[in-house]
Amino acid sequence: MTQEHRHKAGFETRAIHAGYEPDEMTGSVIPPIYATSTYKQDGVGGLRGGYEYSRSANPTRTALEGVLAALEEGERGFAFASGLAAEDALVRALCRPGDHVVIPDDAYGGTHRLFDKVEQVWGVDYSAASVSDVEATAAAIAPGRTRLVWVETPTNPLLNIGDIEALAAVAHDAGALLVVDNTFASPYLQQPLSLGADVVVHSTTKYAGGHSDVVGGALVVKDLEVAEKVEFHQNAMGAVPGPFDCFLTHRGLKTLGVRMDRHCDNAEQVVRFLAGHPEVAEVIYPGLPEHPGHEVAARQMLRFGGMVSFRVRGGEEQALRVCDRAAVFTLGESLGGVESLIEHPGRMTHASVAGTDLEVPGDLIRLSVGIETGDDLVADLDQALGRAPDRALGRTPGGG
Ligand SMILES: Cc1ncc(COP(=O)(O)O)c(C=O)c1O
């Protein structure tokens, strides 16, 4: 698919065709897994297609990077060994010791740990601000030192919403770039670059890969100067994914649109059920009209996603019990796979922020609503919450 056509085609067409033309020699419709570390040169420096060594470039990775750029409507995509590897490469590419970054005050725990324990030691410090409070984000900027305003929207796990257009204006006024971690929404539901962001970050481990069988990360940028710095660091730091990982992630992306619609359908059904449950104190979902970010989410997202958080009346003990009792929902970290997952952020994904300003409530449960039969998910939550056991599924636990 040509660059020009890539931008005109619909999302699903780009997901299936961008980044790769059927192989000239065999017609292979799917990018082969190029399990090679090096490439024969036609005379010294005579590279075929620019391939020299697989840390620098590998055709299976090139195909993935092409589709990532096409889906996020960016100029260049870069694949990494994990989401955190992508984040670290971006900070090293764009910041220097003495610089400053603004991050969400409820950032993914691993992102907070990266800034707090790694980048800060290296000389890049940070302030945390609420992504839903544009003024607080502006106030957190250190004039002349802030290089990046880094947001997640929706955030992990509190599903706060940041107004990407407004945050881009604040960042740009201060001479900083806006980085959006688009992991929770996925490019199907939200395209931050077209709303003014400069860089999109993904843990492709999540919805992009979509099948919980590969760890990966990505950066998509719209400015070619930024792209050049990222490309240099991708190669110089070397945290690249192998060709099999790239193949899996690329295969996942082809079905992102249909999966996301089903994730959203099921999440809406689960939200309706939880909202009427007496043991549930609060349901947090940007699709609910009472969610403080609902209006912004409705403006910048196609739908509201597959992540649902809720707080239980019985406190932390009850939250842990619900996590233990769930059977169709597998107790486990991560999100965005076809199977539903349940977790206790305070003790699991966000344990690293315990005791900091970013600590999450103990009665909070996070669901990654999968694409199973919606009624089974609701019945499982019903029995896990300890009500109406006669309506439970009578299945053996689903593992994890
Ligand atoms: C929003 C978000 N960003 C980044 C990451 C880090 O990605 P990875 O685990 O692939 O390194 C995660 C992981 O859970 C995440 O949820």
The ligand as an SDF file (V2000), in Angstrom:
LIG
                    3D

 16 16  0  0  0  0  0  0  0  0999 V2000
   -0.4070    2.2520   30.0910 C   0  0  0  0  0  0  0  0  0  0  0  0
    0.8500    1.4250   30.0540 C   0  0  0  0  0  0  0  0  0  0  0  0
    1.9690    1.9490   29.5190 N   0  0  0  0  0  0  0  0  0  0  0  0
    3.1220    1.2480   29.4670 C   0  0  0  0  0  0  0  0  0  0  0  0
    3.2180   -0.0280   29.9760 C   0  0  0  0  0  0  0  0  0  0  0  0
    4.5300   -0.7550   29.9280 C   0  0  0  0  0  0  0  0  0  0  0  0
    4.5560   -1.6810   28.9030 O   0  0  0  0  0  0  0  0  0  0  0  0
    5.3550   -3.0750   28.9340 P   0  0  0  0  0  0  0  0  0  0  0  0
    4.8060   -3.8710   30.0780 O   0  0  0  0  0  0  0  0  0  0  0  0
    5.0910   -3.6690   27.5950 O   0  0  0  0  0  0  0  0  0  0  0  0
    6.7920   -2.7330   29.1680 O   0  0  0  0  0  0  0  0  0  0  0  0
    2.0800   -0.6210   30.5240 C   0  0  0  0  0  0  0  0  0  0  0  0
    2.1420   -1.9890   31.0640 C   0  0  0  0  0  0  0  0  0  0  0  0
    1.2420   -2.4460   31.7300 O   0  0  0  0  0  0  0  0  0  0  0  0
    0.8660    0.1350   30.5700 C   0  0  0  0  0  0  0  0  0  0  0  0
   -0.2570   -0.3790   31.0930 O   0  0  0  0  0  0  0  0  0  0  0  0
  1  2  1  0
  2  3  1  0
  2 15  2  0
  3  4  2  0
  4  5  1  0
  5  6  1  0
  5 12  2  0
  6  7  1  0
  7  8  1  0
  8  9  2  0
  8 10  1  0
  8 11  1  0
 12 13  1  0
 12 15  1  0
 13 14  2  0
 15 16  1  0
M  END
$$$$
